[in-house]
Amino acid sequence: MTRNEFISHVEREQDSLRSFLLTLCCGDRNESDDLAQDSLVKAYLSSESYKDSGHFRSWLFKIAYNTFLNHKASARTTGTLDDAHTLISSNTTDNRFEHQDLYLALRTLPPKERSAITLYYLNGYDIKEIATITDTSEDAVKKQLSRGRYKLKVRLKP
């Protein structure tokens, strides 16, 4: 892939990538912007290995997903809803986001469940595509979705 082709693909997918990472980061714009930047650098550095098969978005999301998981593995930020309230401040949260409670609940999910929920419900990927992006089986994705939905249902219950 040439530099110009890469730039063209990124221009088309940049907003989706940032939205995906913003959701995974539960509204933390600084964190999501850092991860987006890291993901784009990694994608550019490995762009020569990309075979233009029409799946640039999935390829880019896979890189972003792995970047997110690596970042979370070093931070370990899962816990209770009360822990999430403590972690979030007006400086790190997208206060304009109308579903703040969803961000708080998503923050309590393990990264793999959070990713599956985000890819399926907010980005419209099907289970097979999520399995490809996350390098897991379709059954594993189904389990992550099921567990994530259950945990969100419990945590978002009034």
WOUR-V165067 format. One line per field, one symbol per residue. ss: DSSP state (h for helix, s for strand, l for the rest). psi: psi as a letter, one per 40 degrees, with the letter a starting at -180 (. if undefined). burial: 1 if it has 16 or more other C-alpha atoms within 10 Angstrom, else 0. A space follows every 50 residues. Layout:
# WOUR-V165067
ss = ???
psi = ???
burial = ???
This chain:
# WOUR-V165067
ss = llhhhhhhhhhhhhhhhhhhhhhhllllhhhhhhhhhhhhhhhhhlhhhl lllllhhhhhhhhhhhhhhhhhhhhlllllhhhhhhhllllllllllllh hhhhhhhhllhhhhhhhhhhhhllllhhhhhhhhlllhhhhhhhhhhhhh hhhhhhll
psi = hiddddddddddedddddddddddefegdddddddddddddddddeddeh hgeefddddddddddddddddddddgfiaidddddddhiedeigeehefd dddddddeiiddddddddddddeeiidddddddefiiddddddddddddd dddddeh.
burial = 00000100010011001111111111111011101101110011001000 00000111111111101110000000100010010001000011000000 01111111111111111111000010101110110001011101101110 11001000
